[in-house]
């Protein structure tokens, strides 16, 4: 199950999923993207899955907005978020 980090309705959603569990949660990713009024393509979900398996992390943080689908390791997100 995803852990919601931040939601700005109709703008952006940030959430995390356990490492390697991206593909099996693709329907949740699609629903969360629809919640803010955008879509995510399956190729991006596959890239996120591969990244989550290749990099050192506990969770993969996904950021979805109308122009981007970004994924980071939990540590990268913490560093980026603390720098504000």
C-alpha positions in Angstrom: 0.0 0.0 0.0 1.2 3.5 -0.7 2.1 5.9 2.0 0.8 9.4 1.1 3.3 12.1 1.8 1.6 15.1 0.3 -1.5 16.0 -1.7 -2.3 19.2 -3.4 -5.7 18.5 -5.0 -5.8 18.8 -8.8 -2.1 19.7 -8.8 0.3 17.1 -7.3 0.5 14.0 -5.2 3.6 12.6 -3.5 3.6 9.1 -2.1 5.9 6.2 -1.5 5.8 2.5 -2.2 8.0 -0.3 -0.9 11.1 -1.1 -3.1 10.2 -3.5 -5.9 6.4 -3.3 -5.4 5.7 -0.7 -8.1 4.3 -2.9 -10.9 2.0 -4.7 -8.5 0.6 -1.4 -7.3 0.1 0.1 -10.8 -3.7 0.3 -10.5 -3.2 2.4 -7.3 -0.7 4.7 -9.2 -3.3 5.1 -12.0 -6.0 6.0 -9.5 -3.8 8.5 -7.6 -2.9 10.2 -10.9 -6.6 10.3 -11.9 -7.4 11.9 -8.5 -5.3 14.9 -9.4 -6.6 14.9 -13.0 -3.7 13.4 -14.9 -2.4 10.1 -16.3 0.7 8.0 -16.0 1.8 5.7 -18.8 2.9 2.1 -18.2 6.5 2.7 -19.5 7.0 5.2 -16.7 5.8 2.7 -14.2 8.2 0.1 -15.6 11.1 2.6 -15.3 10.2 3.3 -11.7 10.1 -0.5 -11.0 13.5 -1.0 -12.5 14.9 2.0 -10.7 13.5 0.6 -7.4 15.3 -2.7 -7.9 18.6 -1.2 -9.0 19.1 1.5 -6.4 19.7 1.1 -2.6 16.5 2.1 -0.8 13.7 1.0 1.5 10.9 2.9 -0.4 10.5 4.6 -3.7 9.0 8.1 -3.6 6.8 9.0 -6.5 5.8 12.5 -7.4 3.0 12.9 -9.9 1.8 16.2 -11.3 0.4 17.4 -14.6 3.8 17.7 -16.3 6.0 15.1 -14.6 6.2 11.6 -13.1 9.3 11.7 -10.9 10.7 8.9 -8.8 13.4 9.1 -6.2 14.9 6.9 -3.5 13.6 7.7 0.0 17.0 9.1 0.9 17.1 11.4 -2.1 13.7 12.7 -1.3 14.6 13.4 2.4 17.8 15.3 1.2 15.8 17.2 -1.4 12.9 18.0 1.0 15.3 19.1 3.8 17.0 21.6 1.5 13.6 23.0 0.8 
